[in-house]
Amino acid sequence: MAQETKNRVVALARKSNISEMDLLLKSENIQWTDCRYHSGDTPLHIAAQLGNVVVIRYLLNISGTAADTVNVTNLAGKTALHEACQNSQPDAVAALLSQGANARAIKQADWTPLMLACTKKGEKALACCRLLLEVGGPVLLDDRNKDGWDALHIAVREGDTKIVKELLAAVTDLEKTSSKSKNGRTPLHTAALHGCHVVVKQLLDINNVDCSVKDSCGSTPLHDAVRSGSLETFKVLVEAGADLTVINNEGYGILHMAAQTGQIPVLEHIIKEVGPTSSMCSKLGSKTTPLHCAVRAGQVQALRVLLKFGADPMILDSWGRSCYDIIPEKNAIEVEKVLNSIRK
């Protein structure tokens, strides 16, 4: 009977039925912190998810602040503040912070409320970020999750320019705008990979941001811009002085990357505007040619483009193979047909 009552209390929190909830808690002499879903969510977590400030205030009022119930956690280590931020509920965030909620609380995998707020877009998400920074200050930007990502890494991935602007305005040490994750990736890498060219501009406006910084794989933001297929992002980085000649740890330059991923507009732009046509016929200091990459990845359209601009399928890679010796990962019949159509 007691467990059924506890389940009922949680359900009533979802329905915002405070009067019946209050009656049950008092008549059964139980604490709302003992009423949980299988996930460990308490009525406070539920109210925070829904942005129900009335229920939040009721629960915290009857429990008092001495027991620190505002920071009670579920099985994932999430507090109600985590839930409010993840669900973009600024009124709930304000209510919880006013009652002493920990703005730097850590859930499993080391995610903070600010990080979760930054996974969302829009005015409500922005309001959550602003409230957290007002209470917690710029130190919130120092926190990192298990992968070494901070809130700025997460925000630039989502591409909400207002949230990025808010975080950048809170930074006191500009070097932190180029902080590296555990695999050496900076916010600029992430923004470029997701084709967020406006965010890339925001980051580049910070004087000390290196637009040719390498991650642990040797890739630069320009490599990532190619992979994203965003020609706008690629152009922004080139205009900022990004190094066009960098080869990553796989031995791939930007042309190799465009060929491998089949990003045709970027590939054609590189050939026509950035590099000479003769570059199609060399390994560019790499172990292989862009044409080899297109063949191996089965990128038929990229293969056609490269051949059109003079790429030579007979050039050998460092293992002595021409493009005719490469087995495509996909579209093998189409690749073979294109290569045979120009075989000398």
URVEN-V416547 format. One record per pair of residues at least 12 apart in sequence whose ideal C-beta (glycine too) atoms are under 10 Angstrom apart, sorted by the first residue. I is the first residue (numbers start at 0). GAP is how many residues later the second one is. D is the distance in whole Angstrom. If there is no record, write none. Layout:
BEGIN
{{I;GAP;D} {I;GAP;D}}
END
This chain:
BEGIN
{{0;27;8} {1;26;7} {1;27;10} {1;28;7} {1;32;9} {1;33;10} {2;31;10} {2;32;9} {4;19;6} {4;20;9} {4;22;9} {4;23;5} {4;25;7} {4;30;8} {5;18;9} {5;19;10} {5;22;9} {5;24;7} {5;25;10} {5;26;9} {5;28;6} {5;29;4} {5;30;7} {5;31;10} {5;36;10} {5;37;10} {6;28;7} {6;29;9} {6;30;8} {6;31;10} {7;12;8} {7;13;8} {7;16;6} {7;20;10} {7;27;8} {8;12;6} {8;13;10} {8;15;6} {8;16;6} {8;19;9} {8;21;8} {8;22;10} {8;23;6} {8;25;9} {8;26;4} {8;27;10} {8;33;9} {8;34;6} {9;22;9} {9;25;5} {9;26;7} {9;27;6} {9;31;7} {9;32;7} {9;33;6} {9;35;9} {9;36;6} {10;24;9} {10;26;9} {10;32;9} {10;35;9} {11;12;7} {11;13;10} {11;23;9} {11;31;8} {11;34;10} {11;43;9} {12;19;8} {12;22;8} {12;28;9} {12;29;8} {12;30;3} {12;31;8} {12;32;9} {12;33;5} {12;34;6} {12;36;10} {12;37;9} {12;39;8} {12;42;6} {12;43;10} {12;45;9} {12;46;8} {13;23;10} {13;27;10} {13;29;8} {13;32;5} {13;33;8} {13;35;9} {13;36;7} {13;38;9} {13;41;9} {14;31;10} {14;35;10} {14;37;10} {14;40;10} {15;30;10} {15;31;8} {15;34;8} {15;36;6} {15;38;7} {15;39;6} {15;42;10} {16;38;9} {17;34;10} {17;36;7} {17;37;6} {17;39;10} {17;40;5} {17;41;9} {18;39;10} {20;14;9} {20;22;7} {20;34;8} {20;37;8} {20;38;9} {20;41;10} {21;36;8} {21;40;8} {24;18;9} {24;34;10} {24;37;7} {25;36;9} {30;31;9} {30;32;7} {30;36;9} {30;38;9} {31;12;7} {31;26;9} {31;27;6} {31;28;10} {31;30;7} {31;31;7} {31;37;8} {31;40;9} {32;26;9} {32;30;7} {32;34;8} {32;36;6} {32;39;5} {35;36;9} {35;38;7} {35;39;9} {36;37;8} {36;38;9} {37;36;10} {37;37;8} {38;35;6} {38;36;6} {38;37;7} {38;39;9} {39;32;9} {39;33;7} {39;34;3} {39;35;3} {39;36;7} {39;37;9} {39;38;8} {40;31;10} {40;32;10} {40;33;5} {40;34;8} {40;35;9} {40;37;8} {40;39;9} {40;42;8} {41;17;8} {41;27;9} {41;30;6} {41;31;9} {41;32;7} {41;37;10} {41;38;8} {42;12;7} {42;13;9} {42;15;9} {42;16;6} {42;29;10} {42;37;9} {43;12;7} {43;14;10} {43;15;5} {43;16;7} {43;19;9} {43;25;7} {43;26;8} {43;27;10} {43;28;6} {43;30;10} {43;35;9} {43;36;5} {43;37;10} {43;39;9} {43;40;10} {43;48;10} {43;52;8} {43;57;10} {44;27;8} {44;28;9} {44;29;6} {44;33;7} {44;34;8} {44;35;5} {44;36;10} {44;37;9} {44;38;5} {44;39;9} {45;13;10} {45;34;9} {45;37;8} {46;12;7} {46;13;10} {46;33;7} {46;36;9} {46;37;9} {46;42;9} {46;45;7} {46;48;9} {46;49;10} {47;30;9} {47;31;8} {47;32;4} {47;33;7} {47;34;8} {47;35;4} {47;36;4} {47;37;9} {47;38;9} {47;39;8} {47;41;7} {47;44;5} {47;45;8} {47;47;9} {47;48;7} {47;53;9} {48;31;8} {48;33;10} {48;34;5} {48;35;7} {48;37;8} {48;38;5} {48;40;7} {48;43;8} {49;33;9} {49;34;9} {49;37;8} {49;39;7} {49;42;8} {50;32;10} {50;33;7} {50;36;7} {50;37;8} {50;38;3} {50;39;8} {50;40;6} {50;41;5} {50;42;9} {50;44;9} {50;73;9} {51;37;9} {51;39;9} {51;40;7} {51;43;9} {52;31;10} {52;36;9} {52;38;5} {52;39;6} {52;40;10} {52;41;8} {52;42;5} {52;43;9} {53;41;9} {54;37;9} {54;40;10} {55;14;9} {55;24;7} {55;28;9} {55;33;10} {55;35;9} {55;36;6} {55;38;10} {55;39;5} {55;40;7} {55;42;10} {55;43;8} {55;45;10} {56;38;6} {56;39;10} {56;41;9} {56;42;8} {58;13;10} {58;21;9} {58;40;10} {59;20;9} {59;35;8} {59;36;8} {59;38;10} {59;39;5} {59;40;9} {59;41;9} {60;38;9} {64;34;7} {64;35;6} {67;32;8} {67;33;10} {67;34;9} {68;30;9} {68;31;10} {69;25;10} {69;26;6} {69;27;9} {69;28;10} {69;29;5} {69;30;5} {69;31;5} {69;32;8} {70;25;9} {70;28;10} {70;29;8} {70;30;6} {70;31;5} {70;34;6} {72;32;8} {72;33;10} {72;34;8} {72;35;10} {73;33;9} {73;34;10} {74;33;9} {75;31;6} {75;32;5} {75;33;9} {75;35;9} {76;28;8} {76;29;7} {76;30;4} {76;31;5} {76;32;9} {76;33;9} {76;34;9} {77;27;8} {77;28;10} {77;29;4} {77;30;8} {77;33;8} {77;35;9} {77;38;8} {78;17;8} {78;22;7} {78;23;7} {78;26;5} {78;27;9} {78;28;8} {78;34;8} {79;12;8} {79;13;10} {79;15;9} {79;16;6} {79;19;10} {79;21;7} {79;25;10} {79;33;10} {80;12;7} {80;14;10} {80;15;5} {80;16;7} {80;18;10} {80;20;4} {80;21;7} {80;22;7} {80;23;10} {80;24;6} {80;26;10} {80;31;9} {80;32;5} {80;33;10} {80;35;9} {80;36;10} {80;47;10} {80;51;8} {81;14;10} {81;19;9} {81;20;10} {81;23;7} {81;24;9} {81;25;5} {81;29;7} {81;30;8} {81;31;5} {81;33;9} {81;34;6} {81;35;9} {82;13;9} {82;24;10} {82;30;9} {82;33;8} {83;12;6} {83;13;9} {83;17;9} {83;29;8} {83;32;9} {83;33;9} {83;44;7} {83;47;10} {84;18;10} {84;26;10} {84;27;9} {84;28;4} {84;29;7} {84;30;8} {84;31;5} {84;32;4} {84;33;9} {84;34;9} {84;35;8} {84;40;8} {84;43;5} {84;44;8} {84;46;9} {84;47;7} {85;21;10} {85;25;9} {85;27;8} {85;29;9} {85;30;4} {85;31;7} {85;33;7} {85;34;7} {85;39;10} {85;42;9} {86;29;9} {86;30;10} {86;33;8} {86;37;9} {86;38;10} {86;41;9} {87;28;10} {87;29;7} {87;31;9} {87;32;5} {87;33;9} {87;34;7} {87;35;9} {87;36;4} {87;37;5} {87;38;9} {87;39;8} {87;40;6} {87;41;10} {88;28;10} {88;35;7} {88;36;10} {88;38;9} {88;39;7} {89;27;9} {89;33;9} {89;34;6} {89;35;8} {89;36;9} {89;37;4} {89;38;5} {89;39;9} {89;40;8} {89;41;6} {89;42;10} {90;33;9} {90;36;9} {90;37;10} {90;40;10} {91;36;9} {92;20;8} {92;24;8} {92;31;10} {92;34;8} {92;35;5} {92;36;9} {92;37;9} {92;38;5} {92;39;7} {92;42;9} {93;33;9} {93;34;9} {93;37;6} {93;40;10} {93;41;9} {95;17;9} {95;35;10} {96;16;9} {96;34;6} {96;35;8} {96;37;9} {96;38;5} {96;39;9} {97;33;10} {97;37;9} {99;35;10} {100;12;8} {100;31;10} {100;34;9} {101;33;10} {101;34;9} {102;28;9} {102;29;5} {102;30;9} {102;31;9} {102;32;5} {102;33;3} {102;34;9} {102;36;9} {102;37;6} {102;40;10} {103;28;9} {103;32;6} {103;33;10} {103;35;7} {103;36;6} {103;38;9} {103;39;6} {104;38;10} {105;37;8} {105;39;9} {106;38;9} {107;37;10} {107;38;9} {108;36;6} {108;37;5} {108;38;8} {109;33;8} {109;34;7} {109;35;4} {109;36;5} {109;37;9} {109;38;10} {109;39;9} {110;32;9} {110;33;10} {110;34;5} {110;35;9} {110;38;9} {110;40;10} {110;43;9} {111;20;9} {111;24;9} {111;28;7} {111;29;10} {111;31;5} {111;32;9} {111;33;8} {111;38;9} {111;39;7} {112;15;8} {112;16;9} {112;18;10} {112;19;6} {112;23;9} {112;27;8} {112;30;10} {112;38;10} {113;14;8} {113;15;6} {113;17;10} {113;18;5} {113;19;7} {113;22;7} {113;26;5} {113;27;8} {113;29;7} {113;36;9} {113;37;5} {113;38;10} {113;40;9} {113;41;9} {113;53;9} {113;56;10} {114;25;9} {114;28;7} {114;29;9} {114;30;6} {114;34;8} {114;35;8} {114;36;5} {114;37;10} {114;38;9} {114;39;5} {114;40;9} {115;12;9} {115;16;10} {115;35;9} {115;38;9} {116;12;5} {116;13;9} {116;14;9} {116;15;6} {116;16;10} {116;34;8} {116;37;9} {116;38;9} {116;46;8} {117;14;10} {117;31;10} {117;32;9} {117;33;5} {117;34;8} {117;35;9} {117;36;4} {117;37;4} {117;38;9} {117;39;8} {117;40;7} {117;42;8} {117;45;6} {117;46;9} {117;48;10} {117;49;8} {118;32;10} {118;35;6} {118;36;9} {118;38;8} {118;39;6} {119;34;10} {119;35;10} {119;38;7} {119;40;8} {119;43;8} {120;34;10} {120;37;6} {120;38;8} {120;39;4} {120;40;10} {120;41;9} {120;42;7} {121;38;7} {121;40;9} {121;41;9} {122;37;10} {122;39;8} {122;40;10} {124;30;9} {124;33;9} {124;35;7} {124;37;9} {124;38;6} {125;34;7} {125;36;5} {125;37;5} {125;39;9} {125;40;6} {126;39;10} {127;35;9} {128;22;8} {128;26;8} {128;31;9} {128;33;9} {128;34;6} {128;35;10} {128;37;5} {128;38;7} {128;41;9} {129;32;10} {129;33;9} {129;36;6} {129;40;9} {131;19;9} {131;38;10} {132;18;9} {132;33;7} {132;34;8} {132;36;9} {132;37;5} {133;36;10} {135;34;10} {136;33;8} {136;35;9} {137;29;9} {137;31;10} {137;32;5} {137;33;6} {137;34;5} {137;35;8} {137;38;9} {138;31;10} {138;33;9} {139;27;9} {139;30;8} {140;26;7} {140;27;10} {140;29;6} {140;30;6} {140;31;9} {140;32;9} {140;35;6} {140;36;9} {140;38;9} {141;31;9} {141;34;8} {141;37;9} {143;35;8} {143;37;8} {143;38;9} {144;36;9} {144;37;10} {145;36;8} {146;34;6} {146;35;6} {146;36;8} {146;38;9} {147;31;8} {147;32;7} {147;33;4} {147;34;4} {147;35;8} {147;36;9} {147;37;8} {148;30;9} {148;31;10} {148;32;5} {148;33;9} {148;36;8} {148;38;9} {148;41;8} {149;17;9} {149;26;8} {149;29;6} {149;31;8} {149;37;8} {150;12;9} {150;16;6} {150;19;9} {150;36;10} {151;12;7} {151;15;5} {151;16;8} {151;18;10} {151;19;8} {151;24;8} {151;25;7} {151;26;10} {151;27;7} {151;34;9} {151;35;5} {151;38;9} {151;39;10} {151;51;9} {152;26;8} {152;27;9} {152;28;6} {152;32;8} {152;33;8} {152;34;5} {152;36;9} {152;37;6} {152;38;9} {153;13;10} {153;33;9} {153;36;8} {154;12;6} {154;13;9} {154;32;8} {154;35;9} {154;36;9} {154;44;8} {155;12;10} {155;21;10} {155;30;9} {155;31;5} {155;32;8} {155;33;9} {155;34;5} {155;35;4} {155;36;9} {155;37;10} {155;38;8} {155;40;6} {155;43;5} {155;44;8} {155;46;8} {155;47;7} {156;30;9} {156;33;5} {156;34;7} {156;36;8} {156;37;6} {156;39;8} {156;42;9} {157;32;10} {157;33;10} {157;36;8} {157;38;8} {157;41;9} {158;31;10} {158;32;7} {158;35;6} {158;36;8} {158;37;4} {158;38;9} {158;39;8} {158;40;6} {158;41;10} {159;36;9} {159;39;8} {160;35;8} {160;37;5} {160;38;6} {160;40;9} {160;41;7} {162;36;10} {163;23;9} {163;27;8} {163;32;9} {163;34;9} {163;35;5} {163;38;6} {163;39;8} {164;34;9} {164;37;7} {166;20;9} {166;35;10} {167;19;10} {167;34;7} {167;35;8} {167;37;9} {167;38;7} {170;35;9} {173;32;6} {173;33;7} {173;34;5} {173;35;8} {174;31;10} {174;33;6} {174;34;10} {176;25;10} {176;26;7} {176;29;5} {176;30;10} {176;31;8} {176;32;6} {177;25;8} {177;28;8} {177;30;7} {177;31;6} {177;32;6} {177;35;7} {179;33;8} {179;34;10} {179;35;8} {179;36;9} {180;34;8} {180;35;9} {181;34;8} {182;32;6} {182;33;5} {182;34;7} {183;29;8} {183;30;7} {183;31;4} {183;32;4} {183;33;8} {183;34;9} {183;35;9} {184;28;9} {184;29;10} {184;30;5} {184;31;8} {184;32;9} {184;34;9} {184;36;9} {184;39;9} {185;17;8} {185;23;8} {185;24;8} {185;25;10} {185;27;6} {185;28;10} {185;29;8} {185;34;10} {185;35;8} {186;12;8} {186;13;10} {186;15;10} {186;16;6} {186;19;10} {186;22;9} {186;34;10} {187;12;7} {187;14;10} {187;15;5} {187;16;8} {187;18;10} {187;21;6} {187;22;8} {187;23;7} {187;24;10} {187;25;7} {187;32;9} {187;33;5} {187;34;10} {187;36;9} {187;37;10} {187;49;9} {187;52;10} {187;54;10} {188;24;8} {188;25;9} {188;26;6} {188;30;7} {188;31;8} {188;32;5} {188;33;10} {188;34;9} {188;35;5} {188;36;10} {189;13;10} {189;25;10} {189;31;9} {189;34;8} {190;12;6} {190;13;10} {190;30;8} {190;33;9} {190;34;9} {190;37;9} {190;42;8} {190;45;10} {191;19;9} {191;27;10} {191;28;9} {191;29;4} {191;30;7} {191;31;8} {191;32;4} {191;33;4} {191;34;9} {191;35;8} {191;36;7} {191;38;8} {191;41;6} {191;42;8} {191;44;9} {191;45;7} {191;50;9} {192;26;9} {192;28;8} {192;30;9} {192;31;4} {192;32;8} {192;33;10} {192;34;6} {192;35;6} {192;37;9} {192;40;9} {193;30;8} {193;31;10} {193;33;10} {193;34;6} {193;36;8} {193;39;9} {194;29;9} {194;30;7} {194;32;9} {194;33;4} {194;34;7} {194;35;3} {194;36;9} {194;37;8} {194;38;5} {194;39;9} {195;29;10} {195;32;9} {195;34;8} {195;36;10} {195;37;7} {196;28;8} {196;31;9} {196;33;6} {196;34;9} {196;35;4} {196;36;4} {196;37;8} {196;38;8} {196;39;5} {196;40;9} {197;34;9} {197;35;9} {197;38;9} {198;34;9} {198;37;10} {199;21;7} {199;24;10} {199;25;8} {199;30;9} {199;32;9} {199;33;6} {199;34;10} {199;36;5} {199;37;7} {199;40;8} {200;31;10} {200;32;9} {200;35;6} {200;36;10} {200;38;10} {200;39;9} {202;18;9} {202;33;10} {202;37;10} {203;17;9} {203;32;7} {203;33;8} {203;35;9} {203;36;5} {203;37;9} {203;38;9} {204;35;10} {208;12;9} {208;31;9} {209;31;10} {209;32;10} {209;33;10} {210;25;9} {210;26;6} {210;27;9} {210;28;10} {210;29;5} {210;30;6} {210;31;5} {210;32;8} {211;25;9} {211;28;9} {211;29;8} {211;30;5} {211;31;4} {211;32;9} {211;33;10} {211;34;6} {212;29;10} {213;29;10} {213;32;7} {213;34;8} {213;35;9} {214;33;9} {214;34;9} {215;33;8} {216;31;6} {216;32;5} {216;33;7} {216;35;10} {217;28;8} {217;29;7} {217;30;4} {217;31;4} {217;32;8} {217;33;9} {217;34;9} {218;27;8} {218;28;10} {218;29;5} {218;30;8} {218;31;9} {218;33;8} {218;38;8} {219;17;8} {219;22;7} {219;23;7} {219;24;10} {219;26;5} {219;28;8} {219;34;9} {220;12;8} {220;13;10} {220;15;10} {220;16;6} {220;19;9} {220;21;7} {221;12;7} {221;15;5} {221;16;7} {221;18;10} {221;20;4} {221;21;7} {221;22;7} {221;24;7} {221;31;9} {221;32;6} {221;35;9} {222;14;10} {222;19;10} {222;23;7} {222;24;10} {222;25;6} {222;27;10} {222;29;7} {222;30;8} {222;31;6} {222;33;9} {222;34;5} {222;35;10} {223;13;9} {223;33;9} {224;12;6} {224;13;9} {224;17;8} {224;29;8} {224;32;9} {224;38;9} {224;41;8} {225;26;10} {225;27;9} {225;28;5} {225;29;9} {225;30;9} {225;31;4} {225;32;5} {225;33;10} {225;34;9} {225;35;7} {225;37;6} {225;40;5} {225;41;8} {225;43;10} {225;44;8} {226;27;10} {226;30;6} {226;31;9} {226;33;9} {226;34;5} {226;36;7} {226;39;9} {227;33;9} {227;35;8} {227;38;9} {228;29;9} {228;32;7} {228;33;9} {228;34;4} {228;35;8} {228;36;7} {228;37;6} {228;38;10} {229;33;9} {229;35;9} {229;36;8} {230;32;9} {230;34;5} {230;35;5} {230;37;9} {230;38;6} {230;39;10} {232;33;9} {233;20;8} {233;24;9} {233;29;9} {233;31;9} {233;32;6} {233;35;7} {233;36;8} {233;40;9} {234;31;10} {234;34;8} {234;38;9} {234;39;10} {236;17;10} {237;16;10} {237;31;9} {237;32;10} {237;35;9} {237;36;7} {241;12;9} {243;26;8} {243;30;6} {243;31;7} {244;30;9} {244;39;8} {244;40;8} {246;36;10} {246;37;7} {246;38;6} {246;39;6} {246;40;9} {247;38;9} {249;36;9} {249;37;9} {249;38;9} {249;43;10} {250;32;8} {250;33;9} {250;34;8} {250;35;4} {250;36;4} {250;37;6} {250;42;10} {250;66;10} {250;67;8} {251;32;9} {251;34;7} {251;35;9} {251;36;8} {251;38;9} {251;41;7} {252;17;9} {252;22;9} {252;26;9} {252;30;10} {252;31;5} {252;32;8} {252;33;6} {252;37;8} {252;40;10} {253;12;8} {253;13;9} {253;16;6} {253;20;8} {253;21;9} {253;30;9} {253;36;9} {254;12;7} {254;15;6} {254;16;8} {254;19;9} {254;20;7} {254;24;7} {254;25;8} {254;27;10} {254;29;7} {254;31;9} {254;34;9} {254;35;4} {254;36;10} {254;38;9} {254;39;10} {254;51;9} {254;56;10} {255;27;9} {255;28;8} {255;30;6} {255;31;10} {255;32;7} {255;33;8} {255;34;5} {255;35;9} {255;36;8} {255;37;5} {255;38;9} {256;13;9} {256;33;9} {256;36;8} {257;12;6} {257;13;9} {257;32;7} {257;35;9} {257;36;9} {257;41;9} {257;44;7} {257;47;9} {257;48;10} {258;21;10} {258;30;9} {258;31;4} {258;32;7} {258;33;8} {258;34;4} {258;35;4} {258;36;9} {258;37;9} {258;38;8} {258;40;6} {258;43;5} {258;44;8} {258;46;8} {258;47;6} {258;52;9} {259;30;8} {259;32;9} {259;33;4} {259;34;7} {259;35;10} {259;36;8} {259;37;5} {259;39;7} {259;42;8} {260;32;9} {260;33;10} {260;36;7} {260;38;7} {260;41;8} {261;31;10} {261;32;8} {261;35;7} {261;36;9} {261;37;4} {261;38;8} {261;39;6} {261;40;5} {261;41;9} {261;43;10} {262;36;9} {262;38;10} {262;39;8} {263;35;9} {263;37;6} {263;38;7} {263;40;9} {263;41;6} {266;23;8} {266;27;9} {266;32;9} {266;34;9} {266;35;6} {266;38;6} {266;39;8} {266;42;9} {267;34;10} {267;37;6} {267;38;10} {267;40;9} {267;41;8} {269;20;9} {270;19;9} {270;34;7} {270;35;8} {270;37;9} {270;38;5} {270;39;9} {270;40;9} {271;37;8} {275;33;10} {275;34;10} {276;31;10} {276;32;5} {276;33;5} {276;34;9} {277;31;10} {277;32;7} {278;30;9} {278;31;9} {278;32;9} {279;25;9} {279;26;6} {279;27;9} {279;28;9} {279;29;5} {279;30;5} {279;31;4} {279;32;8} {279;35;10} {280;25;10} {280;28;9} {280;29;6} {280;30;6} {280;31;5} {280;33;10} {280;34;6} {281;29;10} {281;30;9} {281;33;8} {282;32;7} {282;33;9} {282;34;7} {282;35;8} {285;31;9} {285;32;8} {286;30;6} {286;31;4} {286;32;8} {287;27;9} {287;28;9} {287;29;4} {287;30;7} {287;31;8} {287;33;9} {287;35;10} {287;38;9} {288;17;9} {288;22;7} {288;23;8} {288;24;9} {288;26;6} {288;27;9} {288;28;7} {288;33;10} {288;34;8} {289;12;8} {289;13;10} {289;15;10} {289;16;6} {289;21;7} {290;12;7} {290;15;5} {290;16;7} {290;20;4} {290;21;7} {290;22;6} {290;23;10} {290;24;8} {290;26;10} {290;31;9} {290;32;6} {290;35;9} {290;48;10} {291;14;10} {291;19;10} {291;21;9} {291;23;8} {291;24;9} {291;25;5} {291;27;10} {291;29;8} {291;30;9} {291;31;6} {291;33;9} {291;34;6} {292;13;9} {292;24;10} {292;30;10} {292;33;9} {293;12;6} {293;13;9} {293;17;8} {293;29;8} {293;32;10} {293;34;9} {293;41;8} {293;44;10} {294;18;8} {294;26;10} {294;27;10} {294;28;5} {294;29;9} {294;30;9} {294;31;5} {294;32;9} {294;33;6} {294;34;10} {294;36;10} {294;37;10} {294;40;6} {294;41;9} {294;43;9} {294;44;7} {295;21;10} {295;25;10} {295;27;9} {295;30;5} {295;31;8} {295;32;6} {295;33;6} {295;34;10} {295;39;9} {296;29;10} {296;31;7} {296;32;6} {296;33;8} {296;34;9} {296;38;9} {297;28;10} {297;29;10} {297;30;4} {297;31;5} {297;32;4} {297;33;4} {297;34;7} {297;35;10} {297;36;8} {297;37;6} {298;29;9} {298;30;10} {298;31;9} {298;32;8} {298;36;8} {299;28;9} {299;30;9} {299;31;5} {299;33;10} {299;34;5} {299;35;6} {299;37;9} {299;38;6} {300;30;10} {300;33;10} {300;37;10} {302;20;8} {302;25;9} {302;28;9} {302;31;9} {302;32;6} {302;35;5} {302;36;8} {303;30;10} {303;34;6} {303;37;10} {303;38;10} {305;17;10} {306;16;10} {306;31;7} {306;32;8} {306;34;9} {306;35;6} {307;34;10} {310;12;9} {310;31;10} {311;30;10} {311;32;9} {312;12;10} {312;13;9} {312;25;9} {312;26;6} {312;29;7} {312;30;8} {312;31;9} {313;29;9} {313;30;7} {321;17;9} {322;12;9} {322;15;10} {322;16;6} {323;12;9} {323;15;6} {323;16;9} {323;19;7} {325;13;9}}
END
